[in-house]
Amino acid sequence: MDYSANSDRYNKMVYRRCGKSGLKLPAISLGMWRNFGDVSSLTNGREMILGAFDLGITHFDLANNYGPCAGSAEETFGKVLSEELRSYRDELVISTKAGYYLRPGPYGDWGSRKYILSSLEHSLKSMNLDYVDIFYHHRPDPDTPMEETAEALAQVVRQGKALYVGISNYSPEQTARMIDILNGMGVHLLIHQLSHSMLGRQNEPVYDVLDQKGVGSIVFSPLAQGILSNRYLHGIPEEPRSKSRQGLCSESCITPEMMIKIEALHDLAQERGQGLSQMALAWVLQRATSVIIGASRLSQIRENCQSTENLAFSKEENDKIDAILNG
Ligand code: NDP
């Protein structure tokens, strides 16, 4: 199909160095956990991927189990890549992961060398790629020696099947240990993918380790799966959530106390000349190299990209946000 990328795409997005590495990431990255699988519309998925690239989003985040059905998001991305984006491959940072349940039996979960290496082979085939840019271990494995998982990550870099490696959902102590083990193997950990938002701050101590060790950070669920947007300002909308997100951020977590906070944050965002989702992303970007947004339509991606127009927060604004969140 004919696709020609917007020639203005690099003029609006902000690109930031990922820790002490040579790689720059867009401040806004696009994640494919939901809404890109085979239960979702391929036409809409294609429109979001190409529309995101036109907005300067160069980084697309996948995992072996994204869909639903598990694995189908990689197939969707592979299809769009082959049909429209192939000539732009060198302008894309594509990531995938292994670490969560993929298949039955003892070799389709956690962090063994056996699972990790076979999963990456499978992901490369699904996306029709020779290499991914970033390959993650998706979650720590309490039973496999960390050295074994690290050796598998180091191997994929040596083989050229991944240019960089990352980890996700590791505690500060586990992160420090993995960085040191990999360093001992001559491989620099590029990035940690962690959850962080105004409504979920429990992982903030991870940033201290990353800063100390020169490792970048990328945040998932920065909008608390959509709660930090205009979506719930006037109550629970009648329009149902996109099919593949139903039951995820359950609307039962939108309590009256939560609504008071959301409304106060929305007012502050308006004072900054932003929508709530834009302020929520800018707030996370004070600490993180990049944020990974999810989306069900291109208009959400457009709206979220505009967060880069005001990334600065005064001390008063940050204090106000803390007071609202702790109130
Ligand atoms: P978000 O917190 O960004 O939530 C995304 C959802 O919020 C969208 O699907 C949409 O909901 C809603 N939304 C987004 N923008 C707007 C807007 N402007 N106005 C109103 N609603 C909006 O992130 P996710 O939790 O989806 O995670 C993002 C990505 O992070 C994933 O795709 C994945 O790549 C990664 N991830 C990694 C994990 C890990 O363990 N490493 C775990 C989870 C995610 P709706 O679809 O209902 O319209």
Boltz pocket constraint, residues with backbone or C-beta under 6 A from the ligand:
constraints:
  - pocket:
      binder: B
      contacts: [[A, 30], [A, 31], [A, 32], [A, 33], [A, 34], [A, 35], [A, 61], [A, 62], [A, 138], [A, 168], [A, 169], [A, 193], [A, 194], [A, 219], [A, 220], [A, 221], [A, 222], [A, 223], [A, 224], [A, 225], [A, 226], [A, 227], [A, 229], [A, 230], [A, 231], [A, 241], [A, 242], [A, 245], [A, 277], [A, 292], [A, 293], [A, 294], [A, 295], [A, 296], [A, 297], [A, 299], [A, 300], [A, 301], [A, 303], [A, 304]]
      max_distance: 6.0
